[in-house]
Amino acid sequence: MEKVIQKEITVVGSRSQKPADWEPSLQLMADGLVNAEALVTKIYDISKWDEAYQHLKSGEGIKVLLKPLDLDENEGEN
């Protein structure tokens, strides 16, 4: 992520759903009828984004999450 900031790279996300499309899905999860955690195949620290990408590209992963660095863990580093 540091390189993204240093090089002033813009990261753009996209989706094909409208906000209203999420409401039924969120309600199913809230009601305990859908376990969204079961869809996540692996969680990576954001610093390992390249490893996460390779995991997806290989076909081993369905959905990975990138966990942001915990700011408390990084206090004093600079």
Backbone atoms as SQL, in Angstrom:
CREATE TABLE atoms (id INTEGER PRIMARY KEY, chain TEXT, resi INTEGER, resn TEXT, atom TEXT, x REAL, y REAL, z REAL);
INSERT INTO atoms VALUES
  (1, 'A', 1, 'MET', 'N', 0.832, -1.190, 0.000),
  (2, 'A', 1, 'MET', 'CA', 0.000, 0.000, 0.000),
  (3, 'A', 1, 'MET', 'C', 0.873, 1.249, 0.000),
  (4, 'A', 2, 'GLU', 'N', 2.054, 1.128, 0.584),
  (5, 'A', 2, 'GLU', 'CA', 2.965, 2.269, 0.638),
  (6, 'A', 2, 'GLU', 'C', 3.295, 2.769, -0.768),
  (7, 'A', 3, 'LYS', 'N', 3.513, 1.828, -1.705),
  (8, 'A', 3, 'LYS', 'CA', 3.824, 2.211, -3.089),
  (9, 'A', 3, 'LYS', 'C', 2.644, 2.941, -3.734),
  (10, 'A', 4, 'VAL', 'N', 1.432, 2.527, -3.403),
  (11, 'A', 4, 'VAL', 'CA', 0.238, 3.187, -3.939),
  (12, 'A', 4, 'VAL', 'C', 0.221, 4.643, -3.505),
  (13, 'A', 5, 'ILE', 'N', 0.552, 4.876, -2.251),
  (14, 'A', 5, 'ILE', 'CA', 0.563, 6.242, -1.727),
  (15, 'A', 5, 'ILE', 'C', 1.717, 7.039, -2.327),
  (16, 'A', 6, 'GLN', 'N', 2.907, 6.446, -2.338),
  (17, 'A', 6, 'GLN', 'CA', 4.082, 7.150, -2.852),
  (18, 'A', 6, 'GLN', 'C', 3.931, 7.535, -4.320),
  (19, 'A', 7, 'LYS', 'N', 3.374, 6.629, -5.103),
  (20, 'A', 7, 'LYS', 'CA', 3.240, 6.881, -6.540),
  (21, 'A', 7, 'LYS', 'C', 1.922, 7.554, -6.901),
  (22, 'A', 8, 'GLU', 'N', 1.123, 7.872, -5.865),
  (23, 'A', 8, 'GLU', 'CA', -0.171, 8.527, -6.047),
  (24, 'A', 8, 'GLU', 'C', -1.059, 7.777, -7.039),
  (25, 'A', 9, 'ILE', 'N', -1.089, 6.464, -6.870),
  (26, 'A', 9, 'ILE', 'CA', -1.900, 5.611, -7.731),
  (27, 'A', 9, 'ILE', 'C', -3.344, 5.651, -7.243),
  (28, 'A', 10, 'THR', 'N', -4.263, 5.722, -8.167),
  (29, 'A', 10, 'THR', 'CA', -5.677, 5.703, -7.832),
  (30, 'A', 10, 'THR', 'C', -6.188, 4.271, -7.930),
  (31, 'A', 11, 'VAL', 'N', -6.847, 3.793, -6.893),
  (32, 'A', 11, 'VAL', 'CA', -7.435, 2.463, -6.878),
  (33, 'A', 11, 'VAL', 'C', -8.940, 2.636, -7.026),
  (34, 'A', 12, 'VAL', 'N', -9.506, 1.977, -8.026),
  (35, 'A', 12, 'VAL', 'CA', -10.927, 2.118, -8.310),
  (36, 'A', 12, 'VAL', 'C', -11.593, 0.755, -8.183),
  (37, 'A', 13, 'GLY', 'N', -12.678, 0.712, -7.457),
  (38, 'A', 13, 'GLY', 'CA', -13.458, -0.512, -7.351),
  (39, 'A', 13, 'GLY', 'C', -14.712, -0.393, -8.199),
  (40, 'A', 14, 'SER', 'N', -15.296, -1.515, -8.506),
  (41, 'A', 14, 'SER', 'CA', -16.536, -1.471, -9.273),
  (42, 'A', 14, 'SER', 'C', -17.452, -2.591, -8.795),
  (43, 'A', 15, 'ARG', 'N', -18.693, -2.429, -9.075),
  (44, 'A', 15, 'ARG', 'CA', -19.674, -3.452, -8.746),
  (45, 'A', 15, 'ARG', 'C', -20.830, -3.319, -9.715),
  (46, 'A', 16, 'SER', 'N', -21.583, -4.369, -9.848),
  (47, 'A', 16, 'SER', 'CA', -22.686, -4.337, -10.799),
  (48, 'A', 16, 'SER', 'C', -24.046, -4.252, -10.109),
  (49, 'A', 17, 'GLN', 'N', -24.049, -4.196, -8.791),
  (50, 'A', 17, 'GLN', 'CA', -25.312, -4.143, -8.075),
  (51, 'A', 17, 'GLN', 'C', -25.660, -2.715, -7.676),
  (52, 'A', 18, 'LYS', 'N', -26.960, -2.510, -7.522),
  (53, 'A', 18, 'LYS', 'CA', -27.442, -1.245, -6.970),
  (54, 'A', 18, 'LYS', 'C', -27.483, -1.394, -5.450),
  (55, 'A', 19, 'PRO', 'N', -27.395, -0.296, -4.706),
  (56, 'A', 19, 'PRO', 'CA', -27.452, -0.404, -3.238),
  (57, 'A', 19, 'PRO', 'C', -28.671, -1.183, -2.735),
  (58, 'A', 20, 'ALA', 'N', -29.803, -1.041, -3.401),
  (59, 'A', 20, 'ALA', 'CA', -31.020, -1.743, -2.959),
  (60, 'A', 20, 'ALA', 'C', -30.883, -3.262, -3.096),
  (61, 'A', 21, 'ASP', 'N', -29.997, -3.725, -3.976),
  (62, 'A', 21, 'ASP', 'CA', -29.800, -5.163, -4.155),
  (63, 'A', 21, 'ASP', 'C', -29.159, -5.809, -2.927),
  (64, 'A', 22, 'TRP', 'N', -28.476, -5.023, -2.127),
  (65, 'A', 22, 'TRP', 'CA', -27.792, -5.556, -0.952),
  (66, 'A', 22, 'TRP', 'C', -28.745, -5.809, 0.213),
  (67, 'A', 23, 'GLU', 'N', -29.836, -5.078, 0.270),
  (68, 'A', 23, 'GLU', 'CA', -30.740, -5.177, 1.420),
  (69, 'A', 23, 'GLU', 'C', -31.229, -6.598, 1.694),
  (70, 'A', 24, 'PRO', 'N', -31.724, -7.338, 0.691),
  (71, 'A', 24, 'PRO', 'CA', -32.168, -8.714, 0.983),
  (72, 'A', 24, 'PRO', 'C', -31.021, -9.609, 1.465),
  (73, 'A', 25, 'SER', 'N', -29.846, -9.441, 0.888),
  (74, 'A', 25, 'SER', 'CA', -28.693, -10.254, 1.301),
  (75, 'A', 25, 'SER', 'C', -28.291, -9.951, 2.733),
  (76, 'A', 26, 'LEU', 'N', -28.245, -8.674, 3.069),
  (77, 'A', 26, 'LEU', 'CA', -27.891, -8.285, 4.432),
  (78, 'A', 26, 'LEU', 'C', -28.917, -8.797, 5.433),
  (79, 'A', 27, 'GLN', 'N', -30.191, -8.790, 5.048),
  (80, 'A', 27, 'GLN', 'CA', -31.237, -9.290, 5.942),
  (81, 'A', 27, 'GLN', 'C', -31.092, -10.796, 6.156),
  (82, 'A', 28, 'LEU', 'N', -30.782, -11.534, 5.089),
  (83, 'A', 28, 'LEU', 'CA', -30.573, -12.980, 5.227),
  (84, 'A', 28, 'LEU', 'C', -29.416, -13.279, 6.178),
  (85, 'A', 29, 'MET', 'N', -28.348, -12.490, 6.081),
  (86, 'A', 29, 'MET', 'CA', -27.215, -12.677, 6.991),
  (87, 'A', 29, 'MET', 'C', -27.597, -12.310, 8.420),
  (88, 'A', 30, 'ALA', 'N', -28.326, -11.210, 8.580),
  (89, 'A', 30, 'ALA', 'CA', -28.752, -10.778, 9.913),
  (90, 'A', 30, 'ALA', 'C', -29.662, -11.812, 10.565),
  (91, 'A', 31, 'ASP', 'N', -30.477, -12.477, 9.755),
  (92, 'A', 31, 'ASP', 'CA', -31.395, -13.498, 10.266),
  (93, 'A', 31, 'ASP', 'C', -30.705, -14.844, 10.494),
  (94, 'A', 32, 'GLY', 'N', -29.425, -14.929, 10.152),
  (95, 'A', 32, 'GLY', 'CA', -28.676, -16.171, 10.341),
  (96, 'A', 32, 'GLY', 'C', -28.964, -17.230, 9.297),
  (97, 'A', 33, 'LEU', 'N', -29.588, -16.846, 8.191),
  (98, 'A', 33, 'LEU', 'CA', -29.926, -17.806, 7.142),
  (99, 'A', 33, 'LEU', 'C', -28.795, -17.997, 6.134),
  (100, 'A', 34, 'VAL', 'N', -27.873, -17.059, 6.091),
  (101, 'A', 34, 'VAL', 'CA', -26.710, -17.155, 5.207),
  (102, 'A', 34, 'VAL', 'C', -25.465, -16.878, 6.044),
  (103, 'A', 35, 'ASN', 'N', -24.500, -17.781, 5.959),
  (104, 'A', 35, 'ASN', 'CA', -23.242, -17.615, 6.677),
  (105, 'A', 35, 'ASN', 'C', -22.207, -17.053, 5.704),
  (106, 'A', 36, 'ALA', 'N', -22.039, -15.746, 5.701),
  (107, 'A', 36, 'ALA', 'CA', -21.107, -15.098, 4.775),
  (108, 'A', 36, 'ALA', 'C', -19.661, -15.479, 5.066),
  (109, 'A', 37, 'GLU', 'N', -19.346, -15.805, 6.317),
  (110, 'A', 37, 'GLU', 'CA', -17.976, -16.194, 6.660),
  (111, 'A', 37, 'GLU', 'C', -17.558, -17.458, 5.916),
  (112, 'A', 38, 'ALA', 'N', -18.512, -18.317, 5.590),
  (113, 'A', 38, 'ALA', 'CA', -18.204, -19.556, 4.882),
  (114, 'A', 38, 'ALA', 'C', -17.713, -19.288, 3.458),
  (115, 'A', 39, 'LEU', 'N', -18.019, -18.121, 2.922),
  (116, 'A', 39, 'LEU', 'CA', -17.581, -17.775, 1.570),
  (117, 'A', 39, 'LEU', 'C', -16.119, -17.350, 1.518),
  (118, 'A', 40, 'VAL', 'N', -15.571, -16.908, 2.639),
  (119, 'A', 40, 'VAL', 'CA', -14.195, -16.415, 2.690),
  (120, 'A', 40, 'VAL', 'C', -13.250, -17.600, 2.822),
  (121, 'A', 41, 'THR', 'N', -12.378, -17.766, 1.825),
  (122, 'A', 41, 'THR', 'CA', -11.461, -18.898, 1.849),
  (123, 'A', 41, 'THR', 'C', -10.176, -18.599, 2.606),
  (124, 'A', 42, 'LYS', 'N', -9.797, -17.325, 2.708),
  (125, 'A', 42, 'LYS', 'CA', -8.574, -16.976, 3.430),
  (126, 'A', 42, 'LYS', 'C', -8.552, -15.483, 3.734),
  (127, 'A', 43, 'ILE', 'N', -7.887, -15.130, 4.843),
  (128, 'A', 43, 'ILE', 'CA', -7.717, -13.729, 5.230),
  (129, 'A', 43, 'ILE', 'C', -6.223, -13.428, 5.237),
  (130, 'A', 44, 'TYR', 'N', -5.847, -12.333, 4.574),
  (131, 'A', 44, 'TYR', 'CA', -4.448, -11.915, 4.486),
  (132, 'A', 44, 'TYR', 'C', -4.283, -10.526, 5.080),
  (133, 'A', 45, 'ASP', 'N', -3.116, -10.279, 5.691),
  (134, 'A', 45, 'ASP', 'CA', -2.757, -8.905, 6.026),
  (135, 'A', 45, 'ASP', 'C', -2.607, -8.155, 4.717),
  (136, 'A', 46, 'ILE', 'N', -2.950, -6.897, 4.702),
  (137, 'A', 46, 'ILE', 'CA', -2.911, -6.116, 3.468),
  (138, 'A', 46, 'ILE', 'C', -1.507, -6.080, 2.854),
  (139, 'A', 47, 'SER', 'N', -0.481, -6.234, 3.683),
  (140, 'A', 47, 'SER', 'CA', 0.887, -6.247, 3.168),
  (141, 'A', 47, 'SER', 'C', 1.165, -7.477, 2.307),
  (142, 'A', 48, 'LYS', 'N', 0.308, -8.495, 2.391),
  (143, 'A', 48, 'LYS', 'CA', 0.475, -9.716, 1.596),
  (144, 'A', 48, 'LYS', 'C', -0.538, -9.772, 0.454),
  (145, 'A', 49, 'TRP', 'N', -0.890, -8.613, -0.071),
  (146, 'A', 49, 'TRP', 'CA', -1.890, -8.538, -1.137),
  (147, 'A', 49, 'TRP', 'C', -1.489, -9.368, -2.345),
  (148, 'A', 50, 'ASP', 'N', -0.172, -9.416, -2.652),
  (149, 'A', 50, 'ASP', 'CA', 0.275, -10.175, -3.821),
  (150, 'A', 50, 'ASP', 'C', 0.055, -11.676, -3.624),
  (151, 'A', 51, 'GLU', 'N', 0.274, -12.156, -2.413),
  (152, 'A', 51, 'GLU', 'CA', 0.018, -13.560, -2.099),
  (153, 'A', 51, 'GLU', 'C', -1.483, -13.855, -2.211),
  (154, 'A', 52, 'ALA', 'N', -2.307, -12.936, -1.740),
  (155, 'A', 52, 'ALA', 'CA', -3.761, -13.092, -1.830),
  (156, 'A', 52, 'ALA', 'C', -4.207, -13.140, -3.290),
  (157, 'A', 53, 'TYR', 'N', -3.621, -12.275, -4.103),
  (158, 'A', 53, 'TYR', 'CA', -3.970, -12.250, -5.529),
  (159, 'A', 53, 'TYR', 'C', -3.602, -13.577, -6.195),
  (160, 'A', 54, 'GLN', 'N', -2.415, -14.090, -5.896),
  (161, 'A', 54, 'GLN', 'CA', -1.983, -15.361, -6.479),
  (162, 'A', 54, 'GLN', 'C', -2.892, -16.507, -6.027),
  (163, 'A', 55, 'HIS', 'N', -3.351, -16.443, -4.791),
  (164, 'A', 55, 'HIS', 'CA', -4.271, -17.456, -4.268),
  (165, 'A', 55, 'HIS', 'C', -5.565, -17.470, -5.089),
  (166, 'A', 56, 'LEU', 'N', -6.075, -16.294, -5.394),
  (167, 'A', 56, 'LEU', 'CA', -7.285, -16.199, -6.220),
  (168, 'A', 56, 'LEU', 'C', -7.015, -16.619, -7.657),
  (169, 'A', 57, 'LYS', 'N', -5.918, -16.122, -8.199),
  (170, 'A', 57, 'LYS', 'CA', -5.571, -16.396, -9.603),
  (171, 'A', 57, 'LYS', 'C', -5.387, -17.894, -9.852),
  (172, 'A', 58, 'SER', 'N', -4.867, -18.603, -8.854),
  (173, 'A', 58, 'SER', 'CA', -4.628, -20.041, -8.994),
  (174, 'A', 58, 'SER', 'C', -5.930, -20.847, -9.001),
  (175, 'A', 59, 'GLY', 'N', -7.017, -20.216, -8.586),
  (176, 'A', 59, 'GLY', 'CA', -8.290, -20.918, -8.513),
  (177, 'A', 59, 'GLY', 'C', -8.530, -21.583, -7.168),
  (178, 'A', 60, 'GLU', 'N', -7.550, -21.505, -6.262),
  (179, 'A', 60, 'GLU', 'CA', -7.703, -22.107, -4.936),
  (180, 'A', 60, 'GLU', 'C', -8.674, -21.313, -4.070),
  (181, 'A', 61, 'GLY', 'N', -8.706, -20.011, -4.263),
  (182, 'A', 61, 'GLY', 'CA', -9.548, -19.159, -3.434),
  (183, 'A', 61, 'GLY', 'C', -10.808, -18.729, -4.154),
  (184, 'A', 62, 'ILE', 'N', -11.851, -18.546, -3.392),
  (185, 'A', 62, 'ILE', 'CA', -13.105, -18.023, -3.931),
  (186, 'A', 62, 'ILE', 'C', -13.236, -16.557, -3.546),
  (187, 'A', 63, 'LYS', 'N', -13.005, -16.296, -2.271),
  (188, 'A', 63, 'LYS', 'CA', -13.100, -14.933, -1.743),
  (189, 'A', 63, 'LYS', 'C', -12.019, -14.789, -0.687),
  (190, 'A', 64, 'VAL', 'N', -11.179, -13.769, -0.853),
  (191, 'A', 64, 'VAL', 'CA', -10.184, -13.484, 0.179),
  (192, 'A', 64, 'VAL', 'C', -10.452, -12.096, 0.737),
  (193, 'A', 65, 'LEU', 'N', -10.066, -11.904, 1.977),
  (194, 'A', 65, 'LEU', 'CA', -10.184, -10.598, 2.611),
  (195, 'A', 65, 'LEU', 'C', -8.790, -10.070, 2.878),
  (196, 'A', 66, 'LEU', 'N', -8.618, -8.781, 2.647),
  (197, 'A', 66, 'LEU', 'CA', -7.377, -8.109, 3.005),
  (198, 'A', 66, 'LEU', 'C', -7.629, -7.347, 4.288),
  (199, 'A', 67, 'LYS', 'N', -6.892, -7.697, 5.323),
  (200, 'A', 67, 'LYS', 'CA', -7.064, -7.083, 6.642),
  (201, 'A', 67, 'LYS', 'C', -6.125, -5.885, 6.746),
  (202, 'A', 68, 'PRO', 'N', -6.655, -4.701, 7.021),
  (203, 'A', 68, 'PRO', 'CA', -5.789, -3.532, 7.176),
  (204, 'A', 68, 'PRO', 'C', -4.862, -3.714, 8.368),
  (205, 'A', 69, 'LEU', 'N', -3.738, -3.044, 8.314),
  (206, 'A', 69, 'LEU', 'CA', -2.817, -3.087, 9.441),
  (207, 'A', 69, 'LEU', 'C', -3.468, -2.433, 10.642),
  (208, 'A', 70, 'ASP', 'N', -3.270, -3.004, 11.797),
  (209, 'A', 70, 'ASP', 'CA', -3.792, -2.442, 13.039),
  (210, 'A', 70, 'ASP', 'C', -2.912, -1.265, 13.420),
  (211, 'A', 71, 'LEU', 'N', -3.474, -0.084, 13.463),
  (212, 'A', 71, 'LEU', 'CA', -2.690, 1.112, 13.747),
  (213, 'A', 71, 'LEU', 'C', -2.008, 1.036, 15.104),
  (214, 'A', 72, 'ASP', 'N', -2.647, 0.407, 16.085),
  (215, 'A', 72, 'ASP', 'CA', -2.041, 0.278, 17.410),
  (216, 'A', 72, 'ASP', 'C', -0.778, -0.571, 17.366),
  (217, 'A', 73, 'GLU', 'N', -0.765, -1.601, 16.513),
  (218, 'A', 73, 'GLU', 'CA', 0.396, -2.478, 16.401),
  (219, 'A', 73, 'GLU', 'C', 1.585, -1.755, 15.790),
  (220, 'A', 74, 'ASN', 'N', 1.323, -0.707, 15.006),
  (221, 'A', 74, 'ASN', 'CA', 2.386, -0.036, 14.271),
  (222, 'A', 74, 'ASN', 'C', 2.808, 1.283, 14.895),
  (223, 'A', 75, 'GLU', 'N', 2.354, 1.570, 16.101),
  (224, 'A', 75, 'GLU', 'CA', 2.750, 2.817, 16.756),
  (225, 'A', 75, 'GLU', 'C', 4.253, 2.822, 16.957),
  (226, 'A', 76, 'GLY', 'N', 4.855, 3.968, 16.715),
  (227, 'A', 76, 'GLY', 'CA', 6.284, 4.114, 16.911),
  (228, 'A', 76, 'GLY', 'C', 7.112, 3.741, 15.703),
  (229, 'A', 77, 'GLU', 'N', 6.489, 3.145, 14.679),
  (230, 'A', 77, 'GLU', 'CA', 7.216, 2.823, 13.451),
  (231, 'A', 77, 'GLU', 'C', 7.139, 4.006, 12.512),
  (232, 'A', 78, 'ASN', 'N', 8.210, 4.525, 12.077),
  (233, 'A', 78, 'ASN', 'CA', 8.283, 5.597, 11.073),
  (234, 'A', 78, 'ASN', 'C', 9.695, 5.956, 10.841);
